[in-house]
Amino acid sequence: MIRLIKQNKIIEFMFQKFIINREGVLKFGHVYLHRDMLAPGEQCTYGGGLWKIDESRGAIVLYGRSFDFGPPDFDYVKQIDWSGLGGTPRPLLYLPHWPNEEETMPIIVK
């Protein structure tokens, strides 16, 4: 978390990030570092990145990579934990060539 003091007020910065843990759970959160999303003893072996809501597509757009855990490997996703997004499932789209948003890949859990 980044804390900035401006005019005697503390401002904290959080980022919309996701990880894919060792059990294949795709998790969403508002954190400063990807590793801040891990529970004690939990490991992230399949990477992560950033997410944003795209209202025009009605989807969650995933992009980028985790500096803590590397790029995401969606082949290992077995389950999606929607609690970090308010519990409401939405279609997931991945931008493999971000920041270019012309090509998207749908993420489907097997």
OpenMM code with the backbone's topology and positions (N, CA, C; nanometers):
from openmm import Vec3, app, unit

residues = "MET ILE ARG LEU ILE LYS GLN ASN LYS ILE ILE GLU PHE MET PHE GLN LYS PHE ILE ILE ASN ARG GLU GLY VAL LEU LYS PHE GLY HIS VAL TYR LEU HIS ARG ASP MET LEU ALA PRO GLY GLU GLN CYS THR TYR GLY GLY GLY LEU TRP LYS ILE ASP GLU SER ARG GLY ALA ILE VAL LEU TYR GLY ARG SER PHE ASP PHE GLY PRO PRO ASP PHE ASP TYR VAL LYS GLN ILE ASP TRP SER GLY LEU GLY GLY THR PRO ARG PRO LEU LEU TYR LEU PRO HIS TRP PRO ASN GLU GLU GLU THR MET PRO ILE ILE VAL LYS".split()
positions = [
    Vec3(0.0844, -0.1155, 0.0000),
    Vec3(0.0000, 0.0000, 0.0000),
    Vec3(0.0899, 0.1230, 0.0000),
    Vec3(0.0563, 0.2174, -0.0804),
    Vec3(0.1302, 0.3436, -0.0838),
    Vec3(0.0532, 0.4432, 0.0014),
    Vec3(0.1232, 0.5080, 0.0913),
    Vec3(0.0608, 0.6121, 0.1729),
    Vec3(0.1264, 0.7443, 0.1389),
    Vec3(0.0453, 0.8397, 0.1114),
    Vec3(0.0914, 0.9727, 0.0788),
    Vec3(0.0288, 1.0696, 0.1772),
    Vec3(0.1053, 1.1612, 0.2254),
    Vec3(0.0496, 1.2617, 0.3157),
    Vec3(0.0375, 1.3914, 0.2368),
    Vec3(-0.0855, 1.4386, 0.2258),
    Vec3(-0.1125, 1.5601, 0.1513),
    Vec3(-0.2053, 1.6469, 0.2349),
    Vec3(-0.1601, 1.7640, 0.2675),
    Vec3(-0.2361, 1.8582, 0.3500),
    Vec3(-0.2847, 1.7905, 0.4787),
    Vec3(-0.1927, 1.7211, 0.5462),
    Vec3(-0.2173, 1.6523, 0.6724),
    Vec3(-0.3197, 1.5398, 0.6627),
    Vec3(-0.3440, 1.4875, 0.5430),
    Vec3(-0.4330, 1.3731, 0.5247),
    Vec3(-0.3525, 1.2586, 0.4654),
    Vec3(-0.3755, 1.1374, 0.5144),
    Vec3(-0.3081, 1.0201, 0.4603),
    Vec3(-0.3934, 0.9644, 0.3476),
    Vec3(-0.3326, 0.9484, 0.2297),
    Vec3(-0.4007, 0.8926, 0.1132),
    Vec3(-0.3365, 0.7575, 0.0830),
    Vec3(-0.4179, 0.6526, 0.0729),
    Vec3(-0.3669, 0.5190, 0.0442),
    Vec3(-0.4050, 0.4785, -0.0974),
    Vec3(-0.3129, 0.4127, -0.1668),
    Vec3(-0.3368, 0.3673, -0.3023),
    Vec3(-0.3436, 0.2153, -0.3051),
    Vec3(-0.4493, 0.1619, -0.3626),
    Vec3(-0.4650, 0.0186, -0.3818),
    Vec3(-0.4891, -0.0034, -0.5306),
    Vec3(-0.4566, -0.1221, -0.5784),
    Vec3(-0.4695, -0.1531, -0.7194),
    Vec3(-0.5566, -0.2769, -0.7381),
    Vec3(-0.6266, -0.2825, -0.8509),
    Vec3(-0.7114, -0.3968, -0.8842),
    Vec3(-0.6217, -0.5047, -0.9448),
    Vec3(-0.5982, -0.6106, -0.8685),
    Vec3(-0.5066, -0.7163, -0.9114),
    Vec3(-0.5724, -0.8528, -0.8979),
    Vec3(-0.5158, -0.9507, -0.9706),
    Vec3(-0.5612, -1.0895, -0.9578),
    Vec3(-0.4405, -1.1814, -0.9507),
    Vec3(-0.4637, -1.2998, -0.8918),
    Vec3(-0.3625, -1.4051, -0.8879),
    Vec3(-0.4307, -1.5387, -0.9178),
    Vec3(-0.3490, -1.6360, -0.9560),
    Vec3(-0.3952, -1.7740, -0.9704),
    Vec3(-0.3103, -1.8559, -0.8738),
    Vec3(-0.3725, -1.9063, -0.7682),
    Vec3(-0.2942, -1.9754, -0.6648),
    Vec3(-0.2620, -2.1197, -0.7041),
    Vec3(-0.1879, -2.1878, -0.6185),
    Vec3(-0.1412, -2.3243, -0.6458),
    Vec3(-0.2565, -2.4220, -0.6670),
    Vec3(-0.3709, -2.3952, -0.6040),
    Vec3(-0.4875, -2.4824, -0.6186),
    Vec3(-0.5675, -2.4511, -0.7451),
    Vec3(-0.5255, -2.3513, -0.8210),
    Vec3(-0.5945, -2.3159, -0.9438),
    Vec3(-0.7116, -2.2216, -0.9234),
    Vec3(-0.7116, -2.1499, -0.8115),
    Vec3(-0.8190, -2.0547, -0.7832),
    Vec3(-0.7768, -1.9161, -0.8325),
    Vec3(-0.8585, -1.8589, -0.9190),
    Vec3(-0.8381, -1.7226, -0.9673),
    Vec3(-0.9036, -1.6296, -0.8656),
    Vec3(-0.8233, -1.5424, -0.8040),
    Vec3(-0.8704, -1.4539, -0.6975),
    Vec3(-0.8510, -1.3081, -0.7383),
    Vec3(-0.9477, -1.2250, -0.7025),
    Vec3(-0.9432, -1.0822, -0.7314),
    Vec3(-0.9297, -1.0038, -0.6019),
    Vec3(-0.8610, -0.8906, -0.6087),
    Vec3(-0.8491, -0.8080, -0.4896),
    Vec3(-0.8109, -0.6652, -0.5215),
    Vec3(-0.8165, -0.5857, -0.4183),
    Vec3(-0.7699, -0.4463, -0.4220),
    Vec3(-0.6521, -0.4402, -0.3263),
    Vec3(-0.5310, -0.4474, -0.3786),
    Vec3(-0.4098, -0.4568, -0.2977),
    Vec3(-0.3001, -0.3707, -0.3585),
    Vec3(-0.1944, -0.3504, -0.2819),
    Vec3(-0.0778, -0.2819, -0.3352),
    Vec3(0.0129, -0.3820, -0.4078),
    Vec3(0.0417, -0.4957, -0.3442),
    Vec3(0.1252, -0.6010, -0.4021),
    Vec3(0.0421, -0.7277, -0.4220),
    Vec3(0.0721, -0.8024, -0.5271),
    Vec3(0.0008, -0.9281, -0.5502),
    Vec3(0.0117, -1.0218, -0.4301),
    Vec3(0.1269, -1.0272, -0.3671),
    Vec3(0.1459, -1.1191, -0.2544),
    Vec3(0.0576, -1.0836, -0.1354),
    Vec3(0.0045, -0.9600, -0.1320),
    Vec3(-0.0867, -0.9215, -0.0242),
    Vec3(-0.2195, -0.9972, -0.0315),
    Vec3(-0.2473, -1.0629, -0.1437),
    Vec3(-0.3718, -1.1391, -0.1595),
    Vec3(-0.3624, -1.2796, -0.1019),
    Vec3(-0.2422, -1.3261, -0.0713),
    Vec3(-0.2237, -1.4626, -0.0240),
    Vec3(-0.2585, -1.4775, 0.1238),
    Vec3(-0.3293, -1.5846, 0.1545),
    Vec3(-0.3555, -1.6213, 0.2937),
    Vec3(-0.2290, -1.6876, 0.3484),
    Vec3(-0.2116, -1.6945, 0.4813),
    Vec3(-0.0941, -1.7626, 0.5375),
    Vec3(-0.0833, -1.9061, 0.4849),
    Vec3(0.0332, -1.9417, 0.4332),
    Vec3(0.0574, -2.0756, 0.3808),
    Vec3(0.0144, -2.0954, 0.2359),
    Vec3(-0.0589, -2.0009, 0.1794),
    Vec3(-0.1043, -2.0105, 0.0412),
    Vec3(0.0104, -1.9709, -0.0522),
    Vec3(0.0167, -2.0354, -0.1690),
    Vec3(0.1196, -2.0039, -0.2677),
    Vec3(0.0565, -1.9684, -0.4003),
    Vec3(0.1216, -1.8802, -0.4734),
    Vec3(0.0765, -1.8416, -0.6064),
    Vec3(0.1801, -1.8919, -0.7055),
    Vec3(0.1456, -1.9968, -0.7784),
    Vec3(0.2419, -2.0551, -0.8719),
    Vec3(0.2050, -2.0320, -1.0177),
    Vec3(0.0866, -1.9748, -1.0427),
    Vec3(0.0413, -1.9591, -1.1806),
    Vec3(0.0233, -1.8135, -1.2217),
    Vec3(0.0910, -1.7219, -1.1532),
    Vec3(0.0977, -1.5830, -1.1961),
    Vec3(-0.0221, -1.4984, -1.1593),
    Vec3(-0.0255, -1.3810, -1.2198),
    Vec3(-0.1317, -1.2858, -1.1915),
    Vec3(-0.1198, -1.1657, -1.2832),
    Vec3(-0.1957, -1.0634, -1.2506),
    Vec3(-0.1951, -0.9426, -1.3310),
    Vec3(-0.2917, -0.8405, -1.2743),
    Vec3(-0.3437, -0.7575, -1.3609),
    Vec3(-0.4350, -0.6508, -1.3227),
    Vec3(-0.5715, -0.6762, -1.3847),
    Vec3(-0.6738, -0.6142, -1.3286),
    Vec3(-0.8087, -0.6278, -1.3843),
    Vec3(-0.8794, -0.4930, -1.3824),
    Vec3(-0.9795, -0.4825, -1.4699),
    Vec3(-1.0648, -0.3643, -1.4720),
    Vec3(-1.2029, -0.4070, -1.5207),
    Vec3(-1.3020, -0.3303, -1.4834),
    Vec3(-1.4381, -0.3570, -1.5287),
    Vec3(-1.4594, -0.2821, -1.6599),
    Vec3(-1.5085, -0.3535, -1.7595),
    Vec3(-1.5417, -0.2933, -1.8877),
    Vec3(-1.6939, -0.2967, -1.9009),
    Vec3(-1.7572, -0.1867, -1.8656),
    Vec3(-1.9036, -0.1795, -1.8669),
    Vec3(-1.9601, -0.1976, -2.0072),
    Vec3(-1.8895, -0.1496, -2.1099),
    Vec3(-1.9413, -0.1610, -2.2463),
    Vec3(-1.9496, -0.3070, -2.2910),
    Vec3(-1.8604, -0.3905, -2.2431),
    Vec3(-1.8617, -0.5336, -2.2764),
    Vec3(-1.9326, -0.6169, -2.1704),
    Vec3(-1.9598, -0.5559, -2.0563),
    Vec3(-2.0211, -0.6299, -1.9460),
    Vec3(-1.9288, -0.7372, -1.8919),
    Vec3(-1.7986, -0.7087, -1.8940),
    Vec3(-1.6988, -0.8104, -1.8591),
    Vec3(-1.5908, -0.7534, -1.7675),
    Vec3(-1.5163, -0.8452, -1.7098),
    Vec3(-1.3943, -0.8116, -1.6369),
    Vec3(-1.2789, -0.8367, -1.7329),
    Vec3(-1.1953, -0.7358, -1.7521),
    Vec3(-1.0813, -0.7469, -1.8430),
    Vec3(-0.9552, -0.7677, -1.7602),
    Vec3(-0.8833, -0.8744, -1.7924),
    Vec3(-0.7577, -0.9093, -1.7248),
    Vec3(-0.6420, -0.8744, -1.8173),
    Vec3(-0.5347, -0.8200, -1.7600),
    Vec3(-0.4222, -0.7787, -1.8432),
    Vec3(-0.2951, -0.7713, -1.7592),
    Vec3(-0.1817, -0.7561, -1.8269),
    Vec3(-0.0534, -0.7374, -1.7586),
    Vec3(-0.0017, -0.8640, -1.6933),
    Vec3(0.0861, -0.8426, -1.5981),
    Vec3(0.1505, -0.9536, -1.5266),
    Vec3(0.1791, -0.9106, -1.3841),
    Vec3(0.2066, -1.0088, -1.2999),
    Vec3(0.2434, -0.9825, -1.1617),
    Vec3(0.3947, -0.9699, -1.1509),
    Vec3(0.4413, -0.8640, -1.0864),
    Vec3(0.5850, -0.8527, -1.0610),
    Vec3(0.6277, -0.9507, -0.9526),
    Vec3(0.5349, -0.9934, -0.8677),
    Vec3(0.5654, -1.0915, -0.7634),
    Vec3(0.5693, -1.2344, -0.8184),
    Vec3(0.4744, -1.2687, -0.9104),
    Vec3(0.4551, -1.4081, -0.9495),
    Vec3(0.4616, -1.4360, -1.0991),
    Vec3(0.4807, -1.3345, -1.1813),
    Vec3(0.4927, -1.3548, -1.3253),
    Vec3(0.3604, -1.3453, -1.3995),
    Vec3(0.3645, -1.3771, -1.5300),
    Vec3(0.2426, -1.3667, -1.6115),
    Vec3(0.1427, -1.4768, -1.5754),
    Vec3(0.0149, -1.4527, -1.6008),
    Vec3(-0.0857, -1.5535, -1.5663),
    Vec3(-0.0834, -1.6723, -1.6623),
    Vec3(-0.1099, -1.7912, -1.6073),
    Vec3(-0.1244, -1.9117, -1.6883),
    Vec3(-0.2657, -1.9645, -1.6645),
    Vec3(-0.3577, -1.9249, -1.7497),
    Vec3(-0.4986, -1.9570, -1.7314),
    Vec3(-0.5302, -2.1042, -1.7540),
    Vec3(-0.4366, -2.1812, -1.8094),
    Vec3(-0.4589, -2.3253, -1.8282),
    Vec3(-0.4786, -2.3973, -1.6952),
    Vec3(-0.4326, -2.3384, -1.5855),
    Vec3(-0.4410, -2.4032, -1.4549),
    Vec3(-0.5598, -2.3567, -1.3708),
    Vec3(-0.6424, -2.2669, -1.4227),
    Vec3(-0.7573, -2.2180, -1.3456),
    Vec3(-0.8634, -2.3272, -1.3375),
    Vec3(-0.8987, -2.3645, -1.2143),
    Vec3(-1.0020, -2.4652, -1.1886),
    Vec3(-1.1273, -2.4031, -1.1279),
    Vec3(-1.1107, -2.2863, -1.0672),
    Vec3(-1.2207, -2.2248, -0.9937),
    Vec3(-1.1983, -2.0738, -0.9904),
    Vec3(-1.3075, -1.9981, -0.9835),
    Vec3(-1.2975, -1.8522, -0.9724),
    Vec3(-1.3608, -1.8094, -0.8414),
    Vec3(-1.2856, -1.7351, -0.7622),
    Vec3(-1.3356, -1.6787, -0.6368),
    Vec3(-1.3846, -1.5371, -0.6678),
    Vec3(-1.5155, -1.5204, -0.6746),
    Vec3(-1.5757, -1.3924, -0.7120),
    Vec3(-1.5892, -1.2971, -0.5940),
    Vec3(-1.5508, -1.3378, -0.4745),
    Vec3(-1.5725, -1.2530, -0.3564),
    Vec3(-1.4980, -1.1199, -0.3661),
    Vec3(-1.3840, -1.1156, -0.4336),
    Vec3(-1.3098, -0.9907, -0.4499),
    Vec3(-1.3753, -0.8943, -0.5472),
    Vec3(-1.4801, -0.9420, -0.6166),
    Vec3(-1.5550, -0.8587, -0.7106),
    Vec3(-1.7002, -0.8440, -0.6662),
    Vec3(-1.7246, -0.8593, -0.5376),
    Vec3(-1.8602, -0.8442, -0.4859),
    Vec3(-1.9451, -0.9689, -0.4996),
    Vec3(-1.8873, -1.0808, -0.5424),
    Vec3(-1.9589, -1.2068, -0.5491),
    Vec3(-2.0399, -1.2295, -0.6757),
    Vec3(-2.0363, -1.1364, -0.7695),
    Vec3(-2.1152, -1.1487, -0.8914),
    Vec3(-2.0292, -1.1948, -1.0089),
    Vec3(-2.0563, -1.3145, -1.0614),
    Vec3(-1.9795, -1.3613, -1.1777),
    Vec3(-2.0069, -1.2757, -1.3017),
    Vec3(-1.9034, -1.2538, -1.3795),
    Vec3(-1.9117, -1.1827, -1.5066),
    Vec3(-1.8207, -1.2537, -1.6058),
    Vec3(-1.8431, -1.2331, -1.7345),
    Vec3(-1.7486, -1.2880, -1.8322),
    Vec3(-1.6088, -1.2302, -1.8085),
    Vec3(-1.5072, -1.3126, -1.8355),
    Vec3(-1.3675, -1.2708, -1.8204),
    Vec3(-1.3015, -1.2675, -1.9568),
    Vec3(-1.2316, -1.1589, -1.9849),
    Vec3(-1.1563, -1.1439, -2.1091),
    Vec3(-1.0113, -1.1116, -2.0749),
    Vec3(-0.9187, -1.1744, -2.1460),
    Vec3(-0.7764, -1.1489, -2.1241),
    Vec3(-0.7194, -1.0741, -2.2445),
    Vec3(-0.6378, -0.9736, -2.2167),
    Vec3(-0.5692, -0.8974, -2.3216),
    Vec3(-0.4250, -0.9477, -2.3308),
    Vec3(-0.3967, -1.0414, -2.4223),
    Vec3(-0.2618, -1.0998, -2.4286),
    Vec3(-0.1537, -1.0027, -2.4754),
    Vec3(-0.1935, -0.8967, -2.5452),
    Vec3(-0.0945, -0.8010, -2.5978),
    Vec3(-0.1177, -0.6614, -2.5411),
    Vec3(-0.1601, -0.6550, -2.4164),
    Vec3(-0.1845, -0.5279, -2.3506),
    Vec3(-0.0613, -0.4389, -2.3625),
    Vec3(-0.0760, -0.3119, -2.3940),
    Vec3(-0.1952, -0.2272, -2.3879),
    Vec3(-0.2831, -0.2309, -2.5125),
    Vec3(-0.2468, -0.3097, -2.6135),
    Vec3(-0.3321, -0.3242, -2.7311),
    Vec3(-0.4583, -0.4012, -2.6901),
    Vec3(-0.5744, -0.3396, -2.7070),
    Vec3(-0.7001, -0.4026, -2.6660),
    Vec3(-0.7786, -0.4608, -2.7826),
    Vec3(-0.7161, -0.4715, -2.8993),
    Vec3(-0.7866, -0.5250, -3.0155),
    Vec3(-0.8083, -0.6754, -3.0057),
    Vec3(-0.7132, -0.7484, -2.9507),
    Vec3(-0.7257, -0.8939, -2.9384),
    Vec3(-0.7623, -0.9298, -2.7944),
    Vec3(-0.8719, -1.0028, -2.7773),
    Vec3(-0.9113, -1.0502, -2.6446),
    Vec3(-0.9305, -1.2011, -2.6494),
    Vec3(-0.9039, -1.2649, -2.5373),
    Vec3(-0.9251, -1.4092, -2.5234),
    Vec3(-1.0239, -1.4314, -2.4085),
    Vec3(-1.1336, -1.5038, -2.4335),
    Vec3(-1.2231, -1.5342, -2.3220),
    Vec3(-1.1583, -1.6367, -2.2297),
    Vec3(-1.1797, -1.6197, -2.0993),
    Vec3(-1.1276, -1.7148, -2.0007),
    Vec3(-1.2443, -1.8025, -1.9574),
    Vec3(-1.2289, -1.9320, -1.9812),
    Vec3(-1.3340, -2.0292, -1.9483),
    Vec3(-1.2754, -2.1324, -1.8549),
    Vec3(-1.3439, -2.1553, -1.7428),
    Vec3(-1.2976, -2.2553, -1.6469),
    Vec3(-1.3426, -2.3929, -1.6937),
    Vec3(-1.2489, -2.4851, -1.6967),
    Vec3(-1.2787, -2.6217, -1.7440),
    Vec3(-1.3443, -2.7040, -1.6369),
] * unit.nanometer
topology = app.Topology()
chain = topology.addChain("A")
for resn in residues:
    res = topology.addResidue(resn, chain)
    for name in ("N", "CA", "C"):
        topology.addAtom(name, app.Element.getBySymbol(name[0]), res)
